[in-house]
Amino acid sequence: MTEKTLLCIDDDEATLRALQRLLHGEEYRVLVAKTVSEAFAFLSQETIQVVMADQRMPDITGSELLQQIKEKYPTILRVILSGYADVSAILESINEGEVYRFLSKPWDSNALKVMLRQSFEHYELQQLNRELFQKINAQNDHLNQLNNALGEMVENRTYLLRLIQEVVQHIPLPFVAFDLEGQIVTANAGFICRVPNLSVLGGNIGEIFSIDVAGQIRQLLQQPIQKEGGERIEGGLLGNLQVVLFSFDAEIRGAIVLLLQAESDVKAR
């Protein structure tokens, strides 16, 4: 874990020594700088969370210095100590986000300690918010990638499904397929034209075949899968049927029922 560090900037050495004595024993390191160059040297070499600057310095005001620090180190929390009555400029800096807090000189020791503790707490809260924001953005990016991949998968599967449906329609023998419960899964045009008013999806085996034929097919559905061939049965008005069982796993299985062409149909062609 990074050590908490406070940088105090003041051209008055006595003020810096007083701050070091006052803040000795607090839960953070105290670094001191008497010039702007010393301050930026610390900032470039150390990990600093809070900077406290005196408003009146020889070459630059504290608020101007903190504005420069904000431009280069925007996450550092900035505090002003002011020993004169230029409150309006300091309040303007606070309102513009250049400065987090302001405390007058001479300071109240307890008030100064409380303000600095609150400054570190506020810094940690901002850091946590930044980390959470980054994580949320990373998760959103990952979610977008998953959604894009899912969209491509759905598109590919939709294409394959349409392709399979087109292939099914060009199978020369009329056929219908049922699941284990006897519900219609699909049928090609050759079969549908043989069975008027057939509702393909959601239809039932009993809507197509007689009770006897439907019963035979249901019995076959309960039998072990045969790798080759199938079972021929008499389908009544629809002629001879070839029942071929299929299975993807223990739970997904069903039957394909083909209408076999009669010899007269073949000769007619």
PyRosetta script that sets phi, psi and omega in degrees:
from pyrosetta import init, pose_from_sequence

init()
pose = pose_from_sequence("MTEKTLLCIDDDEATLRALQRLLHGEEYRVLVAKTVSEAFAFLSQETIQVVMADQRMPDITGSELLQQIKEKYPTILRVILSGYADVSAILESINEGEVYRFLSKPWDSNALKVMLRQSFEHYELQQLNRELFQKINAQNDHLNQLNNALGEMVENRTYLLRLIQEVVQHIPLPFVAFDLEGQIVTANAGFICRVPNLSVLGGNIGEIFSIDVAGQIRQLLQQPIQKEGGERIEGGLLGNLQVVLFSFDAEIRGAIVLLLQAESDVKAR")
pose.set_psi(1, 136.1)
pose.set_omega(1, -178.9)
pose.set_phi(2, -68.3)
pose.set_psi(2, 135.0)
pose.set_omega(2, 179.9)
pose.set_phi(3, -71.0)
pose.set_psi(3, 137.4)
pose.set_omega(3, 177.3)
pose.set_phi(4, -69.1)
pose.set_psi(4, 135.9)
pose.set_omega(4, -176.9)
pose.set_phi(5, -140.0)
pose.set_psi(5, 134.0)
pose.set_omega(5, 175.8)
pose.set_phi(6, -112.8)
pose.set_psi(6, 133.4)
pose.set_omega(6, 174.2)
pose.set_phi(7, -110.2)
pose.set_psi(7, 120.0)
pose.set_omega(7, 177.3)
pose.set_phi(8, -103.0)
pose.set_psi(8, 128.8)
pose.set_omega(8, -177.9)
pose.set_phi(9, -119.9)
pose.set_psi(9, 119.7)
pose.set_omega(9, -179.7)
pose.set_phi(10, -160.7)
pose.set_psi(10, 136.9)
pose.set_omega(10, 179.4)
pose.set_phi(11, -76.7)
pose.set_psi(11, -11.1)
pose.set_omega(11, 179.9)
pose.set_phi(12, -92.5)
pose.set_psi(12, 113.3)
pose.set_omega(12, -176.6)
pose.set_phi(13, -65.5)
pose.set_psi(13, -34.1)
pose.set_omega(13, -179.9)
pose.set_phi(14, -63.7)
pose.set_psi(14, -38.7)
pose.set_omega(14, 178.4)
pose.set_phi(15, -64.3)
pose.set_psi(15, -41.9)
pose.set_omega(15, 179.9)
pose.set_phi(16, -64.1)
pose.set_psi(16, -40.7)
pose.set_omega(16, 178.6)
pose.set_phi(17, -65.1)
pose.set_psi(17, -37.8)
pose.set_omega(17, 179.9)
pose.set_phi(18, -64.9)
pose.set_psi(18, -40.6)
pose.set_omega(18, 178.2)
pose.set_phi(19, -65.2)
pose.set_psi(19, -40.0)
pose.set_omega(19, 178.9)
pose.set_phi(20, -63.2)
pose.set_psi(20, -41.2)
pose.set_omega(20, 178.3)
pose.set_phi(21, -66.0)
pose.set_psi(21, -44.9)
pose.set_omega(21, -177.1)
pose.set_phi(22, -63.3)
pose.set_psi(22, -40.9)
pose.set_omega(22, -172.9)
pose.set_phi(23, -93.1)
pose.set_psi(23, 3.3)
pose.set_omega(23, 176.9)
pose.set_phi(24, -64.2)
pose.set_psi(24, 130.9)
pose.set_omega(24, -178.5)
pose.set_phi(25, 96.1)
pose.set_psi(25, -8.6)
pose.set_omega(25, 175.1)
pose.set_phi(26, -73.8)
pose.set_psi(26, 165.3)
pose.set_omega(26, -174.0)
pose.set_phi(27, -85.4)
pose.set_psi(27, 42.5)
pose.set_omega(27, 176.3)
pose.set_phi(28, -159.2)
pose.set_psi(28, 156.5)
pose.set_omega(28, 175.3)
pose.set_phi(29, -77.1)
pose.set_psi(29, 152.9)
pose.set_omega(29, 176.5)
pose.set_phi(30, -122.0)
pose.set_psi(30, 116.2)
pose.set_omega(30, 173.6)
pose.set_phi(31, -105.8)
pose.set_psi(31, 147.1)
pose.set_omega(31, -178.4)
pose.set_phi(32, -127.2)
pose.set_psi(32, 143.1)
pose.set_omega(32, 178.0)
pose.set_phi(33, -137.8)
pose.set_psi(33, 135.5)
pose.set_omega(33, -179.1)
pose.set_phi(34, -96.2)
pose.set_psi(34, -14.7)
pose.set_omega(34, -178.2)
pose.set_phi(35, -133.6)
pose.set_psi(35, 166.7)
pose.set_omega(35, 178.5)
pose.set_phi(36, -64.9)
pose.set_psi(36, -41.3)
pose.set_omega(36, -179.3)
pose.set_phi(37, -64.2)
pose.set_psi(37, -40.7)
pose.set_omega(37, 176.4)
pose.set_phi(38, -62.6)
pose.set_psi(38, -41.1)
pose.set_omega(38, -179.2)
pose.set_phi(39, -61.2)
pose.set_psi(39, -47.8)
pose.set_omega(39, -178.5)
pose.set_phi(40, -71.1)
pose.set_psi(40, -26.0)
pose.set_omega(40, 174.5)
pose.set_phi(41, -65.0)
pose.set_psi(41, -44.6)
pose.set_omega(41, 175.8)
pose.set_phi(42, -61.4)
pose.set_psi(42, -43.8)
pose.set_omega(42, -177.2)
pose.set_phi(43, -63.0)
pose.set_psi(43, -32.9)
pose.set_omega(43, -179.7)
pose.set_phi(44, -78.6)
pose.set_psi(44, -20.9)
pose.set_omega(44, -174.3)
pose.set_phi(45, -106.6)
pose.set_psi(45, -24.9)
pose.set_omega(45, -173.3)
pose.set_phi(46, -115.5)
pose.set_psi(46, 157.6)
pose.set_omega(46, 172.2)
pose.set_phi(47, -93.9)
pose.set_psi(47, 107.9)
pose.set_omega(47, -172.9)
pose.set_phi(48, -118.0)
pose.set_psi(48, 133.3)
pose.set_omega(48, -179.2)
pose.set_phi(49, -98.7)
pose.set_psi(49, -35.5)
pose.set_omega(49, -175.6)
pose.set_phi(50, -131.2)
pose.set_psi(50, 134.1)
pose.set_omega(50, 174.5)
pose.set_phi(51, -118.6)
pose.set_psi(51, 131.0)
pose.set_omega(51, 176.8)
pose.set_phi(52, -120.5)
pose.set_psi(52, 120.7)
pose.set_omega(52, -175.9)
pose.set_phi(53, -122.2)
pose.set_psi(53, 146.7)
pose.set_omega(53, 173.4)
pose.set_phi(54, -75.4)
pose.set_psi(54, 141.4)
pose.set_omega(54, -177.8)
pose.set_phi(55, -70.7)
pose.set_psi(55, -39.4)
pose.set_omega(55, -175.8)
pose.set_phi(56, -101.4)
pose.set_psi(56, 110.1)
pose.set_omega(56, 174.9)
pose.set_phi(57, -131.7)
pose.set_psi(57, 160.9)
pose.set_omega(57, -170.5)
pose.set_phi(58, -57.3)
pose.set_psi(58, -47.6)
pose.set_omega(58, -171.0)
pose.set_phi(59, -105.9)
pose.set_psi(59, -9.3)
pose.set_omega(59, -174.4)
pose.set_phi(60, -159.3)
pose.set_psi(60, 149.1)
pose.set_omega(60, 174.7)
pose.set_phi(61, -82.2)
pose.set_psi(61, 158.8)
pose.set_omega(61, 178.6)
pose.set_phi(62, -60.7)
pose.set_psi(62, -40.6)
pose.set_omega(62, -178.9)
pose.set_phi(63, -66.6)
pose.set_psi(63, -35.7)
pose.set_omega(63, 176.8)
pose.set_phi(64, -67.8)
pose.set_psi(64, -40.1)
pose.set_omega(64, 178.4)
pose.set_phi(65, -63.7)
pose.set_psi(65, -43.4)
pose.set_omega(65, -179.2)
pose.set_phi(66, -67.7)
pose.set_psi(66, -28.5)
pose.set_omega(66, 175.4)
pose.set_phi(67, -65.7)
pose.set_psi(67, -40.9)
pose.set_omega(67, 177.0)
pose.set_phi(68, -64.4)
pose.set_psi(68, -40.3)
pose.set_omega(68, 179.2)
pose.set_phi(69, -64.6)
pose.set_psi(69, -40.0)
pose.set_omega(69, 180.0)
pose.set_phi(70, -61.8)
pose.set_psi(70, -40.9)
pose.set_omega(70, -178.9)
pose.set_phi(71, -63.2)
pose.set_psi(71, -35.8)
pose.set_omega(71, -176.9)
pose.set_phi(72, -93.1)
pose.set_psi(72, -32.6)
pose.set_omega(72, -178.3)
pose.set_phi(73, -132.3)
pose.set_psi(73, 73.6)
pose.set_omega(73, -170.0)
pose.set_phi(74, -64.5)
pose.set_psi(74, -20.5)
pose.set_omega(74, -176.9)
pose.set_phi(75, -84.6)
pose.set_psi(75, -15.9)
pose.set_omega(75, -178.6)
pose.set_phi(76, -69.4)
pose.set_psi(76, 137.0)
pose.set_omega(76, 177.7)
pose.set_phi(77, -83.6)
pose.set_psi(77, 137.5)
pose.set_omega(77, -170.7)
pose.set_phi(78, -120.2)
pose.set_psi(78, 132.1)
pose.set_omega(78, -176.6)
pose.set_phi(79, -129.2)
pose.set_psi(79, 142.8)
pose.set_omega(79, -179.6)
pose.set_phi(80, -112.1)
pose.set_psi(80, 136.4)
pose.set_omega(80, 166.3)
pose.set_phi(81, -109.3)
pose.set_psi(81, 128.4)
pose.set_omega(81, -176.2)
pose.set_phi(82, -129.2)
pose.set_psi(82, 129.9)
pose.set_omega(82, 179.0)
pose.set_phi(83, -105.1)
pose.set_psi(83, 8.6)
pose.set_omega(83, 178.0)
pose.set_phi(84, -139.1)
pose.set_psi(84, 177.4)
pose.set_omega(84, -164.6)
pose.set_phi(85, -92.1)
pose.set_psi(85, 31.7)
pose.set_omega(85, 177.3)
pose.set_phi(86, -87.1)
pose.set_psi(86, 59.2)
pose.set_omega(86, -173.7)
pose.set_phi(87, -70.8)
pose.set_psi(87, -34.6)
pose.set_omega(87, -175.2)
pose.set_phi(88, -61.4)
pose.set_psi(88, -42.5)
pose.set_omega(88, 179.6)
pose.set_phi(89, -64.9)
pose.set_psi(89, -39.0)
pose.set_omega(89, -179.6)
pose.set_phi(90, -68.1)
pose.set_psi(90, -43.4)
pose.set_omega(90, 178.6)
pose.set_phi(91, -62.3)
pose.set_psi(91, -36.0)
pose.set_omega(91, 177.2)
pose.set_phi(92, -64.2)
pose.set_psi(92, -40.5)
pose.set_omega(92, 177.8)
pose.set_phi(93, -64.4)
pose.set_psi(93, -38.5)
pose.set_omega(93, 178.3)
pose.set_phi(94, -64.8)
pose.set_psi(94, -45.7)
pose.set_omega(94, -178.7)
pose.set_phi(95, -64.0)
pose.set_psi(95, -32.0)
pose.set_omega(95, -179.7)
pose.set_phi(96, -85.7)
pose.set_psi(96, 0.7)
pose.set_omega(96, 177.1)
pose.set_phi(97, 83.4)
pose.set_psi(97, 8.1)
pose.set_omega(97, 178.6)
pose.set_phi(98, -75.1)
pose.set_psi(98, -31.8)
pose.set_omega(98, -174.4)
pose.set_phi(99, -127.6)
pose.set_psi(99, 137.3)
pose.set_omega(99, 179.2)
pose.set_phi(100, -83.1)
pose.set_psi(100, -49.1)
pose.set_omega(100, -178.6)
pose.set_phi(101, -138.5)
pose.set_psi(101, 163.7)
pose.set_omega(101, 179.5)
pose.set_phi(102, -138.3)
pose.set_psi(102, 135.3)
pose.set_omega(102, 178.0)
pose.set_phi(103, -135.9)
pose.set_psi(103, 135.8)
pose.set_omega(103, -176.4)
pose.set_phi(104, -83.6)
pose.set_psi(104, 156.5)
pose.set_omega(104, 174.7)
pose.set_phi(105, -108.4)
pose.set_psi(105, 140.7)
pose.set_omega(105, -3.3)
pose.set_phi(106, -68.2)
pose.set_psi(106, 144.3)
pose.set_omega(106, -173.6)
pose.set_phi(107, -91.3)
pose.set_psi(107, 157.2)
pose.set_omega(107, 169.1)
pose.set_phi(108, -86.0)
pose.set_psi(108, 123.4)
pose.set_omega(108, -172.6)
pose.set_phi(109, -58.5)
pose.set_psi(109, -45.9)
pose.set_omega(109, -179.4)
pose.set_phi(110, -66.1)
pose.set_psi(110, -41.4)
pose.set_omega(110, 179.7)
pose.set_phi(111, -62.9)
pose.set_psi(111, -39.4)
pose.set_omega(111, 179.2)
pose.set_phi(112, -64.5)
pose.set_psi(112, -44.9)
pose.set_omega(112, 179.3)
pose.set_phi(113, -62.3)
pose.set_psi(113, -43.5)
pose.set_omega(113, 179.9)
pose.set_phi(114, -62.9)
pose.set_psi(114, -43.3)
pose.set_omega(114, -179.0)
pose.set_phi(115, -61.9)
pose.set_psi(115, -41.4)
pose.set_omega(115, -179.1)
pose.set_phi(116, -69.2)
pose.set_psi(116, -38.8)
pose.set_omega(116, 176.2)
pose.set_phi(117, -61.2)
pose.set_psi(117, -43.8)
pose.set_omega(117, 178.8)
pose.set_phi(118, -64.2)
pose.set_psi(118, -33.8)
pose.set_omega(118, 179.2)
pose.set_phi(119, -64.3)
pose.set_psi(119, -45.0)
pose.set_omega(119, 177.8)
pose.set_phi(120, -65.2)
pose.set_psi(120, -39.6)
pose.set_omega(120, 177.8)
pose.set_phi(121, -62.8)
pose.set_psi(121, -41.6)
pose.set_omega(121, 179.7)
pose.set_phi(122, -65.7)
pose.set_psi(122, -40.0)
pose.set_omega(122, 176.8)
pose.set_phi(123, -59.8)
pose.set_psi(123, -46.5)
pose.set_omega(123, -179.3)
pose.set_phi(124, -62.9)
pose.set_psi(124, -38.5)
pose.set_omega(124, 178.1)
pose.set_phi(125, -65.0)
pose.set_psi(125, -42.9)
pose.set_omega(125, 177.3)
pose.set_phi(126, -62.9)
pose.set_psi(126, -40.7)
pose.set_omega(126, 179.6)
pose.set_phi(127, -63.3)
pose.set_psi(127, -42.5)
pose.set_omega(127, 178.1)
pose.set_phi(128, -62.0)
pose.set_psi(128, -42.0)
pose.set_omega(128, 178.5)
pose.set_phi(129, -62.7)
pose.set_psi(129, -40.4)
pose.set_omega(129, 178.1)
pose.set_phi(130, -63.5)
pose.set_psi(130, -43.6)
pose.set_omega(130, 179.9)
pose.set_phi(131, -63.9)
pose.set_psi(131, -42.6)
pose.set_omega(131, 178.4)
pose.set_phi(132, -63.8)
pose.set_psi(132, -40.2)
pose.set_omega(132, 179.6)
pose.set_phi(133, -62.9)
pose.set_psi(133, -42.3)
pose.set_omega(133, 178.0)
pose.set_phi(134, -63.7)
pose.set_psi(134, -42.2)
pose.set_omega(134, 179.0)
pose.set_phi(135, -63.6)
pose.set_psi(135, -42.2)
pose.set_omega(135, 179.4)
pose.set_phi(136, -63.3)
pose.set_psi(136, -42.1)
pose.set_omega(136, 178.0)
pose.set_phi(137, -63.2)
pose.set_psi(137, -41.5)
pose.set_omega(137, 179.2)
pose.set_phi(138, -64.5)
pose.set_psi(138, -41.4)
pose.set_omega(138, 178.9)
pose.set_phi(139, -66.0)
pose.set_psi(139, -38.8)
pose.set_omega(139, 178.1)
pose.set_phi(140, -64.8)
pose.set_psi(140, -39.9)
pose.set_omega(140, 177.4)
pose.set_phi(141, -62.6)
pose.set_psi(141, -43.1)
pose.set_omega(141, 179.7)
pose.set_phi(142, -64.2)
pose.set_psi(142, -40.9)
pose.set_omega(142, 179.2)
pose.set_phi(143, -64.6)
pose.set_psi(143, -39.6)
pose.set_omega(143, 177.4)
pose.set_phi(144, -63.5)
pose.set_psi(144, -39.6)
pose.set_omega(144, 177.6)
pose.set_phi(145, -63.3)
pose.set_psi(145, -43.1)
pose.set_omega(145, 177.9)
pose.set_phi(146, -63.2)
pose.set_psi(146, -42.1)
pose.set_omega(146, 178.9)
pose.set_phi(147, -63.1)
pose.set_psi(147, -40.5)
pose.set_omega(147, 178.2)
pose.set_phi(148, -64.6)
pose.set_psi(148, -43.1)
pose.set_omega(148, 179.0)
pose.set_phi(149, -64.0)
pose.set_psi(149, -40.3)
pose.set_omega(149, 178.5)
pose.set_phi(150, -65.0)
pose.set_psi(150, -40.4)
pose.set_omega(150, 178.2)
pose.set_phi(151, -61.6)
pose.set_psi(151, -42.0)
pose.set_omega(151, 177.7)
pose.set_phi(152, -65.0)
pose.set_psi(152, -39.6)
pose.set_omega(152, 179.7)
pose.set_phi(153, -63.7)
pose.set_psi(153, -44.9)
pose.set_omega(153, 179.2)
pose.set_phi(154, -62.6)
pose.set_psi(154, -41.8)
pose.set_omega(154, 179.6)
pose.set_phi(155, -62.6)
pose.set_psi(155, -44.0)
pose.set_omega(155, 179.3)
pose.set_phi(156, -63.9)
pose.set_psi(156, -42.9)
pose.set_omega(156, -179.1)
pose.set_phi(157, -68.2)
pose.set_psi(157, -36.0)
pose.set_omega(157, 176.8)
pose.set_phi(158, -63.1)
pose.set_psi(158, -42.0)
pose.set_omega(158, 177.5)
pose.set_phi(159, -62.0)
pose.set_psi(159, -45.5)
pose.set_omega(159, 180.0)
pose.set_phi(160, -63.1)
pose.set_psi(160, -39.2)
pose.set_omega(160, 179.6)
pose.set_phi(161, -63.5)
pose.set_psi(161, -43.3)
pose.set_omega(161, 178.4)
pose.set_phi(162, -64.4)
pose.set_psi(162, -38.4)
pose.set_omega(162, 178.9)
pose.set_phi(163, -63.9)
pose.set_psi(163, -44.3)
pose.set_omega(163, 178.8)
pose.set_phi(164, -62.6)
pose.set_psi(164, -41.8)
pose.set_omega(164, 179.1)
pose.set_phi(165, -62.4)
pose.set_psi(165, -38.2)
pose.set_omega(165, 179.1)
pose.set_phi(166, -67.5)
pose.set_psi(166, -41.1)
pose.set_omega(166, 177.5)
pose.set_phi(167, -61.6)
pose.set_psi(167, -43.4)
pose.set_omega(167, -179.4)
pose.set_phi(168, -57.2)
pose.set_psi(168, -41.5)
pose.set_omega(168, -177.3)
pose.set_phi(169, -68.2)
pose.set_psi(169, -19.7)
pose.set_omega(169, -177.9)
pose.set_phi(170, -99.6)
pose.set_psi(170, 3.2)
pose.set_omega(170, 174.0)
pose.set_phi(171, -68.0)
pose.set_psi(171, 126.7)
pose.set_omega(171, -171.8)
pose.set_phi(172, -65.6)
pose.set_psi(172, -31.8)
pose.set_omega(172, -180.0)
pose.set_phi(173, -86.3)
pose.set_psi(173, 135.0)
pose.set_omega(173, 174.7)
pose.set_phi(174, -62.8)
pose.set_psi(174, 136.4)
pose.set_omega(174, 178.1)
pose.set_phi(175, -151.9)
pose.set_psi(175, 159.7)
pose.set_omega(175, 174.4)
pose.set_phi(176, -137.4)
pose.set_psi(176, 147.0)
pose.set_omega(176, -179.8)
pose.set_phi(177, -121.1)
pose.set_psi(177, 141.1)
pose.set_omega(177, -180.0)
pose.set_phi(178, -123.0)
pose.set_psi(178, 154.0)
pose.set_omega(178, 170.8)
pose.set_phi(179, -89.4)
pose.set_psi(179, -174.6)
pose.set_omega(179, -175.3)
pose.set_phi(180, -63.1)
pose.set_psi(180, -25.9)
pose.set_omega(180, -179.6)
pose.set_phi(181, -87.5)
pose.set_psi(181, -1.1)
pose.set_omega(181, -179.7)
pose.set_phi(182, 85.5)
pose.set_psi(182, 13.5)
pose.set_omega(182, 176.5)
pose.set_phi(183, -84.6)
pose.set_psi(183, 143.0)
pose.set_omega(183, -179.6)
pose.set_phi(184, -70.7)
pose.set_psi(184, 128.2)
pose.set_omega(184, 176.7)
pose.set_phi(185, -94.1)
pose.set_psi(185, -48.0)
pose.set_omega(185, 178.1)
pose.set_phi(186, -162.4)
pose.set_psi(186, 166.0)
pose.set_omega(186, 175.2)
pose.set_phi(187, -156.5)
pose.set_psi(187, 148.7)
pose.set_omega(187, 179.0)
pose.set_phi(188, -92.9)
pose.set_psi(188, 171.9)
pose.set_omega(188, -175.1)
pose.set_phi(189, -62.6)
pose.set_psi(189, -34.9)
pose.set_omega(189, 179.3)
pose.set_phi(190, -60.4)
pose.set_psi(190, -33.9)
pose.set_omega(190, 178.6)
pose.set_phi(191, -80.0)
pose.set_psi(191, -43.4)
pose.set_omega(191, -176.1)
pose.set_phi(192, -59.4)
pose.set_psi(192, -38.0)
pose.set_omega(192, -179.3)
pose.set_phi(193, -69.9)
pose.set_psi(193, -19.6)
pose.set_omega(193, 176.4)
pose.set_phi(194, -81.3)
pose.set_psi(194, -20.4)
pose.set_omega(194, -176.6)
pose.set_phi(195, -124.8)
pose.set_psi(195, 87.3)
pose.set_omega(195, -179.5)
pose.set_phi(196, -58.5)
pose.set_psi(196, 150.8)
pose.set_omega(196, 177.0)
pose.set_phi(197, 63.7)
pose.set_psi(197, 21.1)
pose.set_omega(197, 178.6)
pose.set_phi(198, -77.4)
pose.set_psi(198, 126.4)
pose.set_omega(198, 173.0)
pose.set_phi(199, -93.8)
pose.set_psi(199, 105.4)
pose.set_omega(199, -169.8)
pose.set_phi(200, -64.5)
pose.set_psi(200, -67.5)
pose.set_omega(200, -177.8)
pose.set_phi(201, -75.0)
pose.set_psi(201, 127.6)
pose.set_omega(201, 179.3)
pose.set_phi(202, 88.7)
pose.set_psi(202, -9.1)
pose.set_omega(202, 177.5)
pose.set_phi(203, -71.6)
pose.set_psi(203, 171.5)
pose.set_omega(203, -175.0)
pose.set_phi(204, -126.4)
pose.set_psi(204, 154.3)
pose.set_omega(204, -178.7)
pose.set_phi(205, -57.7)
pose.set_psi(205, -29.4)
pose.set_omega(205, 179.8)
pose.set_phi(206, -71.9)
pose.set_psi(206, -16.0)
pose.set_omega(206, 178.5)
pose.set_phi(207, -80.0)
pose.set_psi(207, -15.2)
pose.set_omega(207, -174.4)
pose.set_phi(208, -107.1)
pose.set_psi(208, -48.2)
pose.set_omega(208, -172.5)
pose.set_phi(209, -108.6)
pose.set_psi(209, 160.0)
pose.set_omega(209, 175.7)
pose.set_phi(210, -66.0)
pose.set_psi(210, 164.8)
pose.set_omega(210, -179.6)
pose.set_phi(211, -55.6)
pose.set_psi(211, -41.1)
pose.set_omega(211, -177.8)
pose.set_phi(212, -65.6)
pose.set_psi(212, -48.2)
pose.set_omega(212, -178.7)
pose.set_phi(213, -66.1)
pose.set_psi(213, -43.4)
pose.set_omega(213, 178.0)
pose.set_phi(214, -59.5)
pose.set_psi(214, -40.0)
pose.set_omega(214, 178.9)
pose.set_phi(215, -63.2)
pose.set_psi(215, -41.5)
pose.set_omega(215, 178.5)
pose.set_phi(216, -62.3)
pose.set_psi(216, -42.4)
pose.set_omega(216, -179.7)
pose.set_phi(217, -66.1)
pose.set_psi(217, -39.9)
pose.set_omega(217, 178.9)
pose.set_phi(218, -62.8)
pose.set_psi(218, -39.9)
pose.set_omega(218, 178.1)
pose.set_phi(219, -63.0)
pose.set_psi(219, -41.7)
pose.set_omega(219, 178.6)
pose.set_phi(220, -63.4)
pose.set_psi(220, -34.5)
pose.set_omega(220, 179.4)
pose.set_phi(221, -62.2)
pose.set_psi(221, -24.1)
pose.set_omega(221, -179.0)
pose.set_phi(222, -88.2)
pose.set_psi(222, -6.5)
pose.set_omega(222, -177.1)
pose.set_phi(223, -87.1)
pose.set_psi(223, 161.6)
pose.set_omega(223, 176.2)
pose.set_phi(224, -60.0)
pose.set_psi(224, 149.7)
pose.set_omega(224, -179.6)
pose.set_phi(225, -69.3)
pose.set_psi(225, 133.7)
pose.set_omega(225, 174.7)
pose.set_phi(226, -98.3)
pose.set_psi(226, 134.2)
pose.set_omega(226, -176.3)
pose.set_phi(227, -70.7)
pose.set_psi(227, -32.4)
pose.set_omega(227, -176.5)
pose.set_phi(228, -129.7)
pose.set_psi(228, 160.1)
pose.set_omega(228, 173.8)
pose.set_phi(229, 69.8)
pose.set_psi(229, -122.7)
pose.set_omega(229, -175.7)
pose.set_phi(230, 149.3)
pose.set_psi(230, -164.7)
pose.set_omega(230, -177.3)
pose.set_phi(231, -119.1)
pose.set_psi(231, 128.8)
pose.set_omega(231, 175.1)
pose.set_phi(232, -91.2)
pose.set_psi(232, 135.2)
pose.set_omega(232, 176.2)
pose.set_phi(233, -137.9)
pose.set_psi(233, 161.9)
pose.set_omega(233, 177.9)
pose.set_phi(234, -85.1)
pose.set_psi(234, 123.4)
pose.set_omega(234, -176.5)
pose.set_phi(235, -100.5)
pose.set_psi(235, 18.0)
pose.set_omega(235, 177.9)
pose.set_phi(236, 69.4)
pose.set_psi(236, -127.9)
pose.set_omega(236, -176.5)
pose.set_phi(237, -63.2)
pose.set_psi(237, -22.4)
pose.set_omega(237, -179.3)
pose.set_phi(238, -85.9)
pose.set_psi(238, -3.8)
pose.set_omega(238, 177.9)
pose.set_phi(239, 86.1)
pose.set_psi(239, -160.6)
pose.set_omega(239, -179.5)
pose.set_phi(240, -71.6)
pose.set_psi(240, 141.9)
pose.set_omega(240, -179.1)
pose.set_phi(241, -120.9)
pose.set_psi(241, 144.3)
pose.set_omega(241, 172.0)
pose.set_phi(242, -113.0)
pose.set_psi(242, 118.3)
pose.set_omega(242, -178.4)
pose.set_phi(243, -103.3)
pose.set_psi(243, 114.6)
pose.set_omega(243, 179.9)
pose.set_phi(244, -113.5)
pose.set_psi(244, 121.4)
pose.set_omega(244, -179.7)
pose.set_phi(245, -84.3)
pose.set_psi(245, 145.9)
pose.set_omega(245, 176.1)
pose.set_phi(246, -136.2)
pose.set_psi(246, 159.7)
pose.set_omega(246, -179.5)
pose.set_phi(247, -156.8)
pose.set_psi(247, 135.1)
pose.set_omega(247, 173.5)
pose.set_phi(248, -96.2)
pose.set_psi(248, -36.9)
pose.set_omega(248, 174.2)
pose.set_phi(249, -158.5)
pose.set_psi(249, -165.9)
pose.set_omega(249, -175.2)
pose.set_phi(250, -64.6)
pose.set_psi(250, -24.5)
pose.set_omega(250, -173.9)
pose.set_phi(251, -101.3)
pose.set_psi(251, -27.5)
pose.set_omega(251, -175.9)
pose.set_phi(252, -106.6)
pose.set_psi(252, 105.8)
pose.set_omega(252, 177.3)
pose.set_phi(253, -150.8)
pose.set_psi(253, 164.2)
pose.set_omega(253, -179.2)
pose.set_phi(254, -175.0)
pose.set_psi(254, -160.0)
pose.set_omega(254, -176.6)
pose.set_phi(255, -140.4)
pose.set_psi(255, 140.7)
pose.set_omega(255, 171.1)
pose.set_phi(256, -104.3)
pose.set_psi(256, 125.0)
pose.set_omega(256, -179.3)
pose.set_phi(257, -110.6)
pose.set_psi(257, 115.0)
pose.set_omega(257, -179.9)
pose.set_phi(258, -101.0)
pose.set_psi(258, 139.9)
pose.set_omega(258, 173.2)
pose.set_phi(259, -89.4)
pose.set_psi(259, 113.4)
pose.set_omega(259, -178.5)
pose.set_phi(260, -81.0)
pose.set_psi(260, 137.2)
pose.set_omega(260, -178.5)
pose.set_phi(261, -71.9)
pose.set_psi(261, 136.0)
pose.set_omega(261, 174.6)
pose.set_phi(262, -73.0)
pose.set_psi(262, 156.0)
pose.set_omega(262, -178.9)
pose.set_phi(263, -58.9)
pose.set_psi(263, -35.2)
pose.set_omega(263, -179.8)
pose.set_phi(264, -64.3)
pose.set_psi(264, -35.6)
pose.set_omega(264, 177.9)
pose.set_phi(265, -65.6)
pose.set_psi(265, -41.9)
pose.set_omega(265, -178.1)
pose.set_phi(266, -65.0)
pose.set_psi(266, -44.3)
pose.set_omega(266, -179.9)
pose.set_phi(267, -63.5)
pose.set_psi(267, -35.4)
pose.set_omega(267, -179.8)
pose.set_phi(268, -62.8)
pose.set_psi(268, -30.3)
pose.set_omega(268, 179.1)
pose.set_phi(269, -77.3)
pose.dump_pdb("model.pdb")
